[in-house]
Amino acid sequence: MSRDTAPLPEVLAGPLLRRLSAERLVIWLVGSRPLDLGLMLHPAGHPPRRLTLNERRLQRLPLGRHAWLHLIDVALDTPLPRVVRIDYDLKITPVGEDSGDDSGIADWAPHLLHEGATHPCFVLADSHRRLLHGSCRRPHHDGSDGLVRTDAWLAERREAPEAWPAWLLMTGDQVYADDVAGPLLVAIHALIRRLGLFDETLEGATVADSQALYTDTATYYRREALLPDVKSSEDLRERFFGGVRKPVFTSANAQNHLMSFAEVIAMYLLVWSPVPWRLVEMTEPTLDEKDAARFGEQRAVIARFAEGLPAAARVMAHLPTLMIFDDHDITDDWNLTADWERTAYGHPFSRRIIGNALLAYLLCQGWGNDPDRLA
């Protein structure tokens, strides 16, 4: 059975623990269908709890034919204890009455469990004396992922909840929308096809819509030719801005700049979860000799990054995490000057690219930071 015809996993990414407190839990995940979920909580030394996630506690948002964002937001009448390990589980109710018992995280995401554990867990700190700080994550950076080391550190302290940090603070670029390796862009497009992520029109561009973008000859290592840029040729400036020289998308590494909403969503799934990688391959497209050599080098680095994703996903399934966006989550030099803003927001194509990245940030990062701001 090929990757294109194999059944889709029910959960594609997550759960990610987001804003947690003794009185409220916010958890993010993406499923391949709208899921009916139940939340199990078992604080050490206390009775277990099972919470039904009704419409008030669980919001679902379609991202494509086979991709649904789920935000769990549970207010607790009885506060959870602090500085104890709290095991948790998310039970998925199967489709159909005779489909069998509910399945838990150990069934559908065993990579989220530390060795010897039966469930993931979290700790609610009684102070903010200890914080864990993370910054930018660029998949084709040829170096180790700090979250992999964090996972090993947590595993060593699984029985010492008092040593756990109160928060994981991610204060850098969670995705690089403006600096994407060729193999990762290939995987992004394969995931878009597999999940049926939504298409869109691209007003003011040289391609009519997202499908035309994915098949354009400039799609790999040539996207700067599709972007309004200070270094664009006179012909491109004429097409984009009536011949006026305008400084937009000034990234030095914009050859594979993400443009569509589906591309940015697929990027988040691929940098946060190992599961989507089971659905795609980094097949080399038609490239010239120079770009083919770069593709091969980047493919090796991206493969090593993907190997570390089970550990990275475990960290975000165990630590409450708050995030901010940096410029590369949108594009380099985002809102750097008033002239940049006037130019970027004054053209439909550049405005669309920025809007897509902002919307993806809102759904994947901002919503879990503070759901009340989006109520």
VOGUPA-492066 format. One record per residue (C-alpha): x, y, z. Coordinates in steps of 0.02 Angstrom, whole numbers, padded with zeros to 5 digits, always signed. Layout:
// residues N
XYZ;...
//
This chain:
// residues 375
+00000+00000+00000;+00073+00169-00052;+00084+00322+00058;-00049+00404-00051;-00177+00267-00021;-00139+00210+00157;-00267+00260+00289;-00230+00426+00370;-00183+00431+00554;-00320+00510+00658;-00200+00634+00740;-00073+00721+00629;+00009+00835+00757;-00005+00856+00944;-00064+00860+01074;+00034+01018+01115;+00009+01083+01291;-00019+01269+01283;-00085+01382+01421;-00105+01275+01578;-00157+01323+01754;-00236+01235+01902;-00406+01299+01845;-00392+01288+01656;-00310+01180+01522;-00281+01230+01340;-00220+01094+01221;-00191+01102+01032;-00192+00963+00903;-00230+00931+00720;-00328+00778+00666;-00369+00705+00496;-00554+00716+00538;-00661+00805+00668;-00629+00701+00824;-00740+00662+00973;-00622+00669+01121;-00622+00634+01307;-00489+00701+01425;-00420+00592+01564;-00323+00670+01709;-00236+00574+01848;-00137+00681+01970;-00016+00579+02075;-00095+00542+02244;-00267+00602+02190;-00420+00520+02111;-00424+00515+01920;-00546+00623+01822;-00630+00597+01654;-00697+00750+01563;-00811+00744+01412;-00758+00873+01284;-00919+00950+01224;-00935+01096+01103;-00902+01219+01244;-00736+01134+01282;-00680+01084+01107;-00674+01192+00951;-00639+01116+00780;-00586+01211+00625;-00563+01133+00451;-00396+01167+00365;-00430+01049+00219;-00525+00893+00171;-00421+00787+00291;-00354+00914+00416;-00448+00984+00566;-00375+01096+00699;-00439+01056+00875;-00422+01175+01021;-00466+01100+01189;-00506+01231+01319;-00567+01161+01485;-00612+01261+01640;-00599+01155+01798;-00720+01174+01943;-00599+01084+02058;-00420+01151+02036;-00281+01030+01998;-00141+01007+02124;+00027+01089+02097;+00203+01016+02097;+00142+00840+02067;+00150+00737+01909;-00018+00738+01819;-00037+00597+01694;-00160+00633+01556;-00238+00549+01405;-00348+00598+01259;-00472+00462+01212;-00536+00461+01033;-00712+00394+01010;-00712+00285+00853;-00829+00314+00707;-00980+00199+00717;-01060+00117+00867;-00975-00053+00844;-00800+00010+00807;-00724-00044+00973;-00658+00044+01127;-00593+00220+01134;-00409+00235+01089;-00285+00337+01191;-00120+00422+01160;-00025+00261+01189;-00120+00189+01041;-00112+00332+00916;+00046+00426+00969;+00160+00307+01065;+00308+00418+01020;+00241+00544+01148;+00275+00426+01294;+00441+00418+01386;+00516+00245+01404;+00418+00145+01532;+00274+00270+01539;+00093+00229+01499;+00038+00410+01476;+00114+00581+01446;+00108+00699+01594;+00130+00880+01648;+00171+00975+01807;+00090+01135+01867;+00224+01236+01955;+00190+01337+02112;+00305+01478+02055;+00400+01543+01903;+00572+01518+01976;+00621+01397+01837;+00585+01429+01653;+00644+01340+01496;+00686+01454+01350;+00689+01405+01168;+00716+01512+01015;+00717+01488+00827;+00693+01318+00742;+00755+01311+00563;+00745+01132+00498;+00890+01147+00376;+01010+01218+00505;+01145+01085+00512;+01147+01067+00700;+01056+00974+00838;+00880+01023+00891;+00881+01092+01068;+00711+01013+01101;+00789+00840+01080;+00909+00876+01223;+00764+00948+01324;+00669+00785+01303;+00814+00685+01375;+00828+00810+01520;+00642+00790+01561;+00650+00601+01551;+00790+00600+01679;+00677+00700+01798;+00512+00612+01767;+00499+00566+01952;+00554+00739+02012;+00410+00857+01972;+00484+00993+02081;+00628+01007+01956;+00518+01036+01805;+00511+01212+01729;+00349+01308+01747;+00344+01349+01560;+00430+01318+01396;+00445+01491+01319;+00474+01487+01131;+00529+01664+01091;+00595+01647+00914;+00537+01593+00742;+00438+01432+00754;+00437+01418+00565;+00542+01503+00433;+00415+01553+00301;+00547+01649+00205;+00692+01525+00214;+00637+01350+00166;+00746+01206+00107;+00700+01131-00061;+00667+00956+00010;+00554+01029+00144;+00455+01125+00013;+00434+00963-00084;+00369+00880+00075;+00253+01028+00105;+00176+01008-00067;+00159+00820-00046;+00070+00846+00121;-00046+00977+00044;-00098+00848-00086;-00117+00706+00040;-00223+00806+00162;-00317+00909+00032;-00270+01073+00115;-00374+01215+00048;-00329+01305-00114;-00341+01493-00143;-00331+01622-00281;-00179+01737-00286;-00232+01908-00343;-00096+02016-00419;+00027+01872-00444;+00098+01797-00602;+00012+01634-00556;-00178+01626-00543;-00197+01516-00389;-00107+01403-00267;-00115+01251-00381;-00031+01348-00520;+00100+01406-00394;+00144+01228-00344;+00175+01175-00524;+00260+01335-00586;+00438+01315-00652;+00495+01442-00522;+00421+01346-00376;+00586+01270-00317;+00738+01381-00287;+00667+01517-00401;+00526+01593-00301;+00613+01760-00286;+00559+01781-00467;+00378+01775-00407;+00403+01895-00261;+00403+02085-00263;+00583+02124-00217;+00703+02271-00221;+00817+02172-00336;+00681+02120-00459;+00707+02149-00643;+00621+02292-00733;+00503+02166-00812;+00451+02096-00642;+00431+02270-00569;+00317+02313-00713;+00210+02160-00682;+00198+02186-00494;+00205+02373-00466;+00187+02459-00633;+00375+02483-00649;+00399+02569-00480;+00550+02507-00379;+00480+02446-00213;+00571+02358-00069;+00468+02203-00024;+00521+02029+00034;+00702+02074+00061;+00754+01906+00132;+00921+01847+00066;+00855+01667+00064;+00685+01688-00019;+00712+01558-00156;+00577+01447-00078;+00474+01579+00014;+00305+01510+00069;+00157+01598-00009;-00007+01503+00012;-00099+01473+00175;-00089+01285+00145;+00100+01294+00129;+00119+01379+00297;-00001+01258+00384;+00091+01109+00310;+00255+01185+00371;+00191+01192+00550;+00136+01010+00544;+00304+00954+00476;+00409+01048+00604;+00304+00997+00755;+00262+00815+00723;+00343+00658+00653;+00175+00590+00595;+00156+00692+00433;+00327+00631+00377;+00254+00456+00362;+00137+00524+00228;+00264+00610+00114;+00428+00584+00024;+00563+00711-00021;+00570+00662-00205;+00689+00773-00301;+00601+00882-00432;+00680+00931-00598;+00826+01045-00553;+00984+01111-00633;+01152+01042-00575;+01183+01177-00445;+01012+01164-00365;+01014+00974-00372;+01176+00975-00271;+01099+01093-00144;+00943+00984-00136;+01047+00832-00094;+01141+00920+00045;+00981+00992+00119;+00890+00825+00108;+01018+00745+00224;+01000+00887+00350;+00810+00884+00343;+00810+00694+00368;+00911+00716+00528;+00790+00851+00586;+00642+00734+00556;+00727+00596+00656;+00725+00710+00808;+00541+00756+00795;+00475+00618+00910;+00580+00693+01050;+00531+00872+01006;+00347+00823+01003;+00366+00738+01173;+00430+00899+01249;+00279+00998+01188;+00163+00859+01250;+00238+00873+01425;+00276+01058+01454;+00151+01202+01446;+00214+01310+01304;+00193+01493+01259;+00254+01563+01092;+00282+01727+01004;+00314+01759+00821;+00473+01833+00754;+00497+01908+00582;+00538+01745+00491;+00369+01672+00544;+00302+01800+00419;+00449+01862+00314;+00618+01943+00343;+00611+02129+00388;+00424+02115+00422;+00358+02288+00468;+00537+02352+00483;+00498+02525+00412;+00345+02627+00368;+00397+02619+00185;+00402+02429+00194;+00228+02426+00271;+00154+02543+00141;+00228+02440+00001;+00185+02268+00068;+00008+02306+00122;-00028+02411-00032;-00014+02266-00154;-00138+02119-00157;-00008+01981-00182;+00114+02034-00047;-00032+02072+00069;-00099+01896+00037;+00069+01814+00075;+00086+01909+00239;-00097+01877+00284;-00078+01691+00255;+00072+01682+00372;-00015+01788+00504;-00172+01681+00497;-00070+01521+00514;+00023+01598+00662;-00143+01645+00741;-00213+01469+00727;-00054+01373+00769;+00025+01487+00900;-00079+01637+00953;-00242+01546+00988;-00164+01430+01115;-00069+01572+01198;-00228+01663+01250;-00393+01593+01187;-00493+01732+01269;-00416+01858+01148;-00494+01762+01004;-00664+01729+01083;
//
